[in-house]
Amino acid sequence: MAEPSEDLTPFEAVTFFFHEVADQLGLDDATRQVLAGTYRELRVQLPLRRDDGTVTAVSGYRVQHNGARGPYKGGVRYHPHADLDEVRALASLMTWKTALVDIPFGGAKGGIQVDPTALSRSELEQLTRRYMAQVSYVVGVNRDIMAPDVNTNAQTMAWMMDAYGQRHGHTPAIVTGKPVPLGGSLGREAATGRGAIMVCDEAARDAGRAPGDMTMAVQGFGNVGSWAARVAAAQGYRVVATSDVRGGIIAPGGLHVDALGAHVREAGTVVGFPGADPLTNEELLELDVDVLVPAALGGVIGKHNADRVRAPIVVEAANAPVTPVADRILRDRGIVVLPDILANAGGVTVSYFEWTQNIQQFSWTEERVNSELAGHLVTAYRQVRDRAAADGTDLRHAAFAIAVDRVATAAHLRGYV
């Protein structure tokens, strides 16, 4: 087994796990080459006229990794680090994620390399509409469907849907994660965070633990992290710490998550929440808690701090928060890592439900959405758990083995290889 490096790029890190599993599955060279690479990579220039009249050229990307199992599917993030390699890595993760939870999509991802906090609302709308116009000829309801990701939301999707519709007619299924009045699904906003806790519940049950006896720290209080904290608290977990880009807070007796949400809406940060003490994002990752939920950006647990993680269960609500080097360190220390392609698959699963509702022009209740979500994620978790036991491996490699095997089978049946 090859030794991972801490110097891997995001795409190399994802591909590292793929190649380990490809060796295990005995994939032939042609299949390995097709599944490891990307089908299409698009870079577009997005001239942005600022409110002061100046023009800035911004780069946008859309990467379609593999479509053997269905239309490409993946979010769009706005972030200064959303370069081609990061978007390529995230598109690859989507291929394995959709296959693992057995929904009929392939993997794609989009990104605009910009700091959205430096833009006004009108500038964001202009940039979003231009991006959709530039990539519209490679997307479609049965070709590639977009969704929110880091620093994008339901409003972003509404702009994208409208921009696409101006060219192609009313097409709500071109994006998911839309506002409910425009065809969005009930339960979609909470889906990624809710799904992470559903998977955590299963792992806790297998460990003989009950939520009411467990403490949790959530790094990141954006859409995913805030919903994970809210759902966890409702389930009985004691959420003792959380954070955002400006810092973190801790309350050993437990945070009042709903009150914290109100504080964030007013202050724009978790920092300064009454009754909580400050701590850094780095300190949060090393807290002595039962469950650690990294729900922000990738690479936060690496060689530099993996030996100081004390939580026995790590739930990857973010994409690739644990590097390959750190993953091996955590595994050797007996820490259970619920991998991102399982733990944060709730978002794309409910996106599938939303896409289905749009096509059928029929809306589901939130109760049905959450019930169907639980069915997909619990089934996937148990398949991963059983595969890990059968193969004598960890949950990440078991998850990749299931996903890669499914995509390889579809590629062979289609005649790609």
C-alpha positions as MATLAB code, in Angstrom:
seq = 'MAEPSEDLTPFEAVTFFFHEVADQLGLDDATRQVLAGTYRELRVQLPLRRDDGTVTAVSGYRVQHNGARGPYKGGVRYHPHADLDEVRALASLMTWKTALVDIPFGGAKGGIQVDPTALSRSELEQLTRRYMAQVSYVVGVNRDIMAPDVNTNAQTMAWMMDAYGQRHGHTPAIVTGKPVPLGGSLGREAATGRGAIMVCDEAARDAGRAPGDMTMAVQGFGNVGSWAARVAAAQGYRVVATSDVRGGIIAPGGLHVDALGAHVREAGTVVGFPGADPLTNEELLELDVDVLVPAALGGVIGKHNADRVRAPIVVEAANAPVTPVADRILRDRGIVVLPDILANAGGVTVSYFEWTQNIQQFSWTEERVNSELAGHLVTAYRQVRDRAAADGTDLRHAAFAIAVDRVATAAHLRGYV';
ca = [
       0.000    0.000    0.000;
       1.464    3.371   -1.044;
       2.318    5.955    1.577;
       0.248    9.141    1.234;
       1.879   12.562    1.197;
       0.705   15.714    2.899;
       1.680   17.621   -0.265;
      -1.064   16.096   -2.428;
      -3.364   18.474   -4.282;
      -7.102   18.108   -3.529;
      -7.639   15.982   -6.656;
      -4.583   13.853   -5.945;
      -5.872   13.253   -2.409;
      -9.254   12.010   -3.652;
      -7.609    9.931   -6.361;
      -5.290    8.384   -3.765;
      -8.247    6.632   -2.124;
      -9.607    5.637   -5.541;
      -6.350    3.951   -6.544;
      -6.113    2.104   -3.221;
      -9.594    0.669   -3.807;
      -8.908    0.014   -7.506;
      -5.983   -2.173   -6.414;
      -8.267   -3.999   -3.986;
     -10.948   -4.546   -6.658;
      -8.420   -5.582   -9.289;
      -9.595   -3.020  -11.861;
      -7.948   -3.360  -15.245;
      -5.816   -0.482  -16.495;
      -8.395    0.810  -18.992;
     -11.172    0.982  -16.400;
      -8.849    2.583  -13.877;
      -7.800    5.231  -16.412;
     -11.390    6.093  -17.363;
     -12.703    6.292  -13.791;
      -9.732    8.225  -12.430;
      -9.958   10.965  -15.056;
     -12.594   13.563  -15.854;
     -14.937   13.611  -18.843;
     -15.040   17.379  -19.369;
     -13.396   20.404  -17.759;
     -14.645   23.857  -18.654;
     -13.033   27.147  -17.663;
     -14.895   30.354  -18.444;
     -13.960   34.003  -18.085;
     -16.522   36.063  -16.218;
     -16.078   39.839  -16.662;
     -17.678   41.467  -13.639;
     -18.624   45.135  -13.739;
     -18.371   46.349  -10.168;
     -20.771   48.834   -8.666;
     -18.089   51.532   -8.944;
     -17.849   50.991  -12.718;
     -14.569   49.047  -12.763;
     -14.367   45.623  -14.438;
     -12.754   42.536  -12.889;
     -12.131   39.299  -14.806;
     -13.129   36.304  -12.662;
     -12.552   32.619  -13.489;
     -15.382   30.088  -13.341;
     -15.252   26.304  -13.731;
     -17.508   23.345  -14.375;
     -16.023   19.854  -14.212;
     -17.957   16.752  -15.234;
     -16.206   13.728  -13.821;
     -18.236   10.661  -14.763;
     -21.746   10.156  -16.130;
     -21.923    6.376  -16.439;
     -24.773    6.126  -13.900;
     -26.818    9.138  -15.003;
     -26.751   12.908  -15.538;
     -23.899   14.801  -13.931;
     -24.822   16.326  -10.575;
     -22.981   18.717   -8.329;
     -22.981   22.031   -6.546;
     -21.337   25.343   -7.334;
     -19.135   27.063   -4.764;
     -17.916   30.651   -4.627;
     -14.533   30.794   -2.912;
     -11.040   32.223   -3.532;
      -9.606   28.679   -3.460;
     -12.162   27.216   -5.876;
      -9.576   26.626   -8.599;
      -9.677   23.913  -11.245;
      -7.948   21.275   -9.114;
     -10.320   21.736   -6.172;
     -13.396   21.658   -8.422;
     -12.015   18.549  -10.147;
     -11.586   16.843   -6.772;
     -15.110   17.725   -5.664;
     -16.571   16.458   -8.959;
     -14.834   13.138   -8.377;
     -16.237   12.895   -4.850;
     -19.725   13.461   -6.275;
     -19.321   10.495   -8.618;
     -18.567    8.196   -5.695;
     -21.149    9.820   -3.426;
     -24.086    9.401   -5.806;
     -23.066    5.827   -6.518;
     -22.732    4.962   -2.825;
     -26.237    6.154   -1.924;
     -27.513    4.584   -5.154;
     -29.151    7.546   -6.845;
     -29.077    7.760  -10.678;
     -26.542   10.556  -11.104;
     -22.922   10.976  -12.038;
     -20.517   13.482  -10.545;
     -19.826   17.116  -11.394;
     -18.894   20.321   -9.596;
     -18.693   24.007  -10.328;
     -16.838   26.924   -8.861;
     -16.217   30.613   -9.223;
     -12.834   31.720   -7.902;
     -13.895   34.795   -5.993;
     -14.415   36.084   -2.456;
     -18.201   36.541   -2.336;
     -18.032   38.551    0.884;
     -16.347   41.336   -1.099;
     -19.253   41.582   -3.558;
     -22.572   43.378   -3.295;
     -25.835   41.549   -3.892;
     -26.153   43.062   -7.373;
     -22.580   42.004   -8.208;
     -23.290   38.457   -7.008;
     -26.415   38.269   -9.129;
     -24.598   39.584  -12.202;
     -21.749   37.093  -11.710;
     -24.163   34.194  -11.178;
     -26.190   34.947  -14.291;
     -23.068   35.349  -16.415;
     -21.680   32.050  -15.119;
     -24.863   30.184  -16.028;
     -24.893   31.801  -19.465;
     -21.305   30.723  -20.071;
     -21.775   27.080  -19.015;
     -25.387   26.616  -20.148;
     -24.510   24.610  -23.240;
     -22.959   21.784  -21.159;
     -25.764   21.554  -18.565;
     -29.359   20.377  -18.802;
     -32.091   18.509  -16.944;
     -30.817   15.216  -18.333;
     -27.192   16.290  -18.737;
     -25.898   18.201  -15.688;
     -27.864   19.641  -12.764;
     -26.436   22.280  -10.402;
     -26.986   22.869   -6.690;
     -25.729   25.094   -3.843;
     -22.369   24.563   -2.170;
     -19.997   26.745   -0.132;
     -21.117   30.402   -0.203;
     -24.076   29.723   -2.499;
     -27.702   29.214   -1.483;
     -31.309   29.035   -2.629;
     -31.185   32.608   -3.956;
     -28.154   31.737   -6.080;
     -30.060   28.807   -7.542;
     -33.072   31.037   -8.275;
     -30.842   33.348  -10.330;
     -29.323   30.383  -12.148;
     -32.712   28.850  -12.903;
     -33.987   32.163  -14.242;
     -30.874   32.750  -16.365;
     -31.176   29.282  -17.913;
     -34.923   29.693  -18.375;
     -34.487   32.907  -20.345;
     -32.759   30.858  -23.037;
     -34.522   27.520  -22.758;
     -37.936   28.238  -21.228;
     -39.085   27.527  -17.687;
     -36.853   24.681  -16.492;
     -36.981   24.293  -12.699;
     -35.177   20.930  -12.737;
     -31.981   22.538  -14.090;
     -30.956   23.322  -10.496;
     -31.794   21.903   -7.092;
     -31.693   23.638   -3.737;
     -34.045   26.321   -5.083;
     -36.478   28.342   -2.964;
     -39.590   26.277   -2.292;
     -41.890   28.786   -4.104;
     -39.854   28.179   -7.282;
     -40.047   24.401   -7.142;
     -37.539   23.683   -4.398;
     -38.065   20.711   -2.117;
     -39.119   20.891    1.486;
     -36.290   19.555    3.617;
     -33.526   20.376    1.119;
     -31.933   23.191    3.119;
     -31.431   20.949    6.144;
     -30.639   17.775    4.214;
     -26.836   17.680    4.356;
     -26.653   18.436    8.065;
     -29.604   16.169    8.855;
     -28.080   13.328    6.860;
     -24.782   13.620    8.726;
     -26.583   13.137   12.031;
     -28.604   10.219   10.639;
     -25.347    8.459    9.791;
     -23.860    9.432   13.159;
     -26.883    7.928   14.914;
     -26.230    4.593   13.217;
     -22.544    4.597   14.168;
     -23.392    5.524   17.762;
     -25.914    2.713   17.934;
     -23.314    0.242   16.654;
     -20.936    1.493   19.354;
     -23.590    0.891   22.015;
     -24.010    4.588   22.699;
     -27.118    6.761   22.995;
     -27.257   10.391   21.774;
     -28.319   11.621   25.211;
     -25.001   10.417   26.647;
     -22.776   11.938   23.946;
     -21.059   15.288   23.494;
     -20.410   16.847   20.084;
     -18.300   19.633   18.594;
     -19.207   21.046   15.171;
     -16.553   22.954   13.238;
     -18.387   25.349   10.953;
     -21.772   26.972   11.516;
     -22.784   27.593    7.925;
     -25.679   25.789    6.310;
     -24.340   22.280    6.916;
     -22.876   22.833   10.360;
     -25.790   24.826   11.752;
     -28.314   22.240   10.642;
     -26.145   19.380   11.919;
     -25.950   21.116   15.304;
     -29.683   21.827   15.354;
     -30.680   18.282   14.432;
     -28.124   16.786   16.816;
     -29.391   18.885   19.710;
     -32.966   17.835   18.939;
     -31.808   14.192   18.987;
     -30.317   14.642   22.451;
     -26.614   15.132   21.701;
     -24.965   17.793   23.861;
     -23.444   20.218   21.352;
     -20.710   21.892   23.384;
     -18.732   23.829   20.749;
     -18.958   25.294   17.281;
     -17.150   27.861   15.154;
     -16.976   29.918   11.982;
     -14.265   31.818   10.108;
     -14.071   34.433   12.881;
     -13.529   31.982   15.738;
     -15.276   29.474   17.944;
     -17.219   29.146   21.182;
     -17.526   26.475   23.848;
     -20.056   25.817   26.598;
     -19.325   22.542   28.428;
     -22.921   22.343   29.626;
     -24.185   22.520   26.055;
     -25.041   25.311   23.639;
     -28.625   26.444   23.128;
     -28.453   25.931   19.366;
     -31.679   27.745   18.455;
     -30.625   30.796   20.461;
     -27.209   30.597   18.829;
     -28.866   30.658   15.412;
     -30.690   33.849   16.351;
     -27.414   35.360   17.580;
     -25.686   34.516   14.271;
     -28.495   36.078   12.254;
     -28.030   39.314   14.197;
     -24.244   39.380   14.726;
     -23.108   37.495   11.631;
     -20.892   35.175   13.690;
     -20.989   32.700   16.564;
     -18.361   34.787   18.352;
     -19.703   36.649   21.359;
     -22.605   34.287   22.053;
     -23.689   34.926   25.669;
     -22.761   32.202   28.139;
     -20.041   30.666   25.961;
     -16.272   30.992   26.131;
     -14.065   31.650   23.103;
     -11.798   29.101   21.460;
     -10.073   28.761   18.101;
     -11.004   26.484   15.222;
      -7.798   24.545   15.874;
      -8.662   24.047   19.541;
     -12.155   22.867   18.632;
     -10.743   20.009   16.540;
      -8.811   18.736   19.554;
     -11.611   18.836   22.144;
     -12.325   15.821   24.318;
     -15.804   15.087   22.926;
     -17.559   11.938   21.768;
     -18.257   13.186   18.218;
     -16.338   15.665   16.099;
     -18.137   17.058   13.053;
     -15.871   18.998   10.659;
     -18.477   20.859    8.592;
     -16.457   23.661    7.008;
     -13.718   23.314    4.381;
     -11.366   20.522    3.357;
      -7.999   19.590    4.815;
      -8.598   20.825    8.366;
      -7.365   17.566    9.903;
      -3.888   16.781    8.620;
      -0.553   15.392    9.705;
      -0.043   18.425   11.945;
      -2.999   17.695   14.243;
      -4.370   14.184   13.599;
      -2.540   12.784   16.618;
      -4.299   15.341   18.827;
      -7.877   14.546   17.743;
      -9.563   12.992   20.784;
     -13.082   12.308   19.533;
     -13.625    8.562   18.942;
     -16.061    9.337   16.091;
     -15.369   11.856   13.311;
     -18.268   12.708   10.982;
     -17.102   14.272    7.701;
     -19.940   16.699    7.052;
     -17.568   18.780    4.885;
     -15.906   17.493    1.726;
     -12.444   15.989    2.329;
     -11.815   17.544    5.770;
      -9.346   14.736    6.599;
      -6.218   14.385    4.458;
      -5.003   10.908    3.384;
      -2.090   11.123    5.830;
      -4.409   12.088    8.688;
      -6.900    9.404    7.686;
      -4.236    6.752    8.182;
      -3.198    8.241   11.533;
      -6.795    8.294   12.781;
      -7.391    4.739   11.582;
      -4.259    3.487   13.343;
      -5.461    5.190   16.526;
      -8.826    3.391   16.339;
     -10.863    6.512   15.587;
     -13.955    5.817   13.476;
     -14.220    8.188   10.512;
     -17.590    8.390    8.775;
     -16.381    9.371    5.279;
     -17.676   12.360    3.388;
     -19.112   10.359    0.498;
     -21.452    8.794    3.058;
     -21.812   11.355    5.841;
     -22.629   14.399    3.699;
     -24.608   12.617    1.000;
     -27.912   13.887    2.390;
     -27.765   17.028    0.270;
     -27.424   15.309   -3.085;
     -29.972   12.674   -2.050;
     -32.649   15.291   -1.404;
     -31.501   17.118   -4.540;
     -32.432   13.915   -6.359;
     -35.833   14.041   -4.699;
     -36.238   17.680   -5.759;
     -35.238   16.880   -9.354;
     -37.750   14.014   -9.363;
     -40.522   16.271   -8.026;
     -39.784   18.905  -10.693;
     -39.913   16.366  -13.498;
     -43.144   14.851  -12.204;
     -44.569   18.279  -11.274;
     -45.631   16.846   -7.943;
     -44.531   18.026   -4.475;
     -43.646   15.789   -1.545;
     -44.303   16.561    2.117;
     -41.303   17.235    4.332;
     -42.118   14.087    6.274;
     -41.846   12.017    3.102;
     -38.578   13.715    2.132;
     -36.999   12.990    5.514;
     -38.303    9.432    5.562;
     -36.937    8.693    2.091;
     -33.633   10.342    3.059;
     -33.303    8.129    6.118;
     -34.023    5.071    3.989;
     -31.205    5.864    1.554;
     -28.612    6.852    4.148;
     -29.303    4.088    6.661;
     -29.155    1.501    3.887;
     -25.880    2.966    2.606;
     -24.361    3.074    6.092;
     -25.216   -0.556    6.771;
     -23.834   -1.643    3.404;
     -20.600    0.203    4.155;
     -20.393   -1.207    7.677;
     -20.936   -4.758    6.451;
     -18.465   -4.341    3.573;
     -15.830   -3.039    5.993;
     -16.334   -6.067    8.220;
     -16.178   -8.477    5.283;
     -13.053   -6.867    3.796;
     -11.334   -6.212    7.109;
     -10.968   -2.546    6.300;
     -12.212    0.852    7.475;
     -15.434    2.615    6.527;
     -13.827    4.956    3.980;
     -12.266    2.185    1.931;
     -15.454    0.132    2.168;
     -17.502    3.112    0.941;
     -15.136    3.706   -1.980;
     -15.156   -0.001   -2.835;
     -18.947   -0.063   -3.117;
     -19.055    3.173   -5.121;
     -16.204    2.363   -7.507;
     -17.601   -1.096   -8.160;
     -21.002    0.368   -9.077;
     -19.541    2.998  -11.418;
     -17.199    0.452  -13.040;
     -20.136   -1.891  -13.645;
     -22.143    0.895  -15.308;
     -19.157    1.931  -17.441;
     -18.669   -1.643  -18.654;
     -22.355   -2.112  -19.415;
     -22.365    1.097  -21.473;
     -19.296   -0.025  -23.364;
     -17.038    2.794  -22.195;
     -14.271    0.287  -21.437;
];
